[in-house]
Amino acid sequence: RLYDHAESGVTVDPSVKAIHYLRAGAQMERMADVYYDEGNLEAAYFLYTKFILLFVEKLPNHPRYKSPELAKEKAKNKDKLRSVIFPRAEELKKTLKSQYEEVYGKWEAEEQAKREREELERKQAEEEEELQRRRAEEAAERQRQLAYMEEQAQLAQEEQQRLALEQQRLAILQQAKEEEERRRVEDEMRRVEQERRRQEDEQRREQERR
């Protein structure tokens, strides 16, 4: 990404003297050295890369690049490229890559931990939801059982009351029947007694006639 950014910022205008680019390159190198010494590795790598792109890829296409008066400056740049800039750019590339990989590794580990945490939270939420659902079902089942038991108890109570009323009715009927039988027996006894008396009276009258 830094390389692409550096490349997009390096252009050479043919109407600008090549010596100006060479001097600008010297300033660019000094700034890169400052960033390097300060530990600002990304800025240093960015400028070293721009330096390389400018003097290796872009500036050689300038119409005046092969002018003899530029030979001394070009030699200095070539020496700097070989002795300082290429080695440092490669060193910074490796260092930054290692740092980025470390940062990315940490980020990836954090993301993985985040995903695992979210997955755990999701599972816990599902388990809690399932637990609440089961509890609700169990509560509803207990309520149904309680209602059923209350209904059965009510039915049993009503049956007991019905049986008690039936026993009372049967007892009353039995009592009435017994009372009726008693009266019938008493009536029969009175009738028999009356018949006996009638017969005795007849016998007595028969005897008196004789």
Buried (B, 14 or more C-beta within 10 A) or exposed (E): EBBEEBBEEBEBEEEEBBEEBBEBBBEBBEBBBEBBEEEBBEBBBBBBBBBBBBBBEBBEEBEBBEEEEBEEBBEBBEEBBEEBBBEBBEBBBEEBEEEBEEEEEEEEEEEEEEEEEEEEEEEEEEEEEEEEEEEEEEEEEEEEEEEEEEEEEEEEEEEEEEEEEEEEEEEEEEEEEEEEEEEEEEEEEEEEEEEEEEEEEEEEEEEEEE
